[in-house]
Amino acid sequence: MRKHIAITLTGLVLAFGATTLLSGCNTVEGAGKDVSKVGHKVSEEAKEHKKGE
């Protein structure tokens, strides 16, 4: 009985860990896209202000 509980708990911990890691990858990917968009906007603004000189 204890072995069954230990196996079940181990499985739950592994599933939770995998879920956390996989959702973390999505979060990092999304943050990278957001930072990239901000970088492009800053570059566009810099080009517009440089032309106005």
NORKA-V108584 format. One record per residue. N is the residue number from 1. RES is the residue in one small letter. PSI is psi in whole degrees, 0 to 359 (999 if undefined). BURIAL is 1 if it has 24 or more other ideal C-beta (glycine too) atoms within 12 Angstrom, else 0. Layout:
n->(N N)
res->(RES RES)
psi->(PSI PSI)
burial->(BURIAL BURIAL)
This chain:
n->(1 2 3 4 5 6 7 8 9 10 11 12 13 14 15 16 17 18 19 20 21 22 23 24 25 26 27 28 29 30 31 32 33 34 35 36 37 38 39 40 41 42 43 44 45 46 47 48 49 50 51 52 53)
res->(m r k h i a i t l t g l v l a f g a t t l l s g c n t v e g a g k d v s k v g h k v s e e a k e h k k g e)
psi->(316 324 320 316 319 319 317 313 320 317 318 318 317 318 318 317 316 318 317 315 318 321 329 323 316 319 316 320 316 319 320 320 319 315 321 317 318 318 318 320 318 318 317 316 320 319 320 319 330 323 328 353 999)
burial->(0 0 0 0 0 0 0 0 0 0 0 0 0 0 0 0 0 0 0 0 0 0 0 0 0 0 0 0 0 0 0 0 0 0 0 0 0 0 0 0 0 0 0 0 0 0 0 0 0 0 0 0 0)
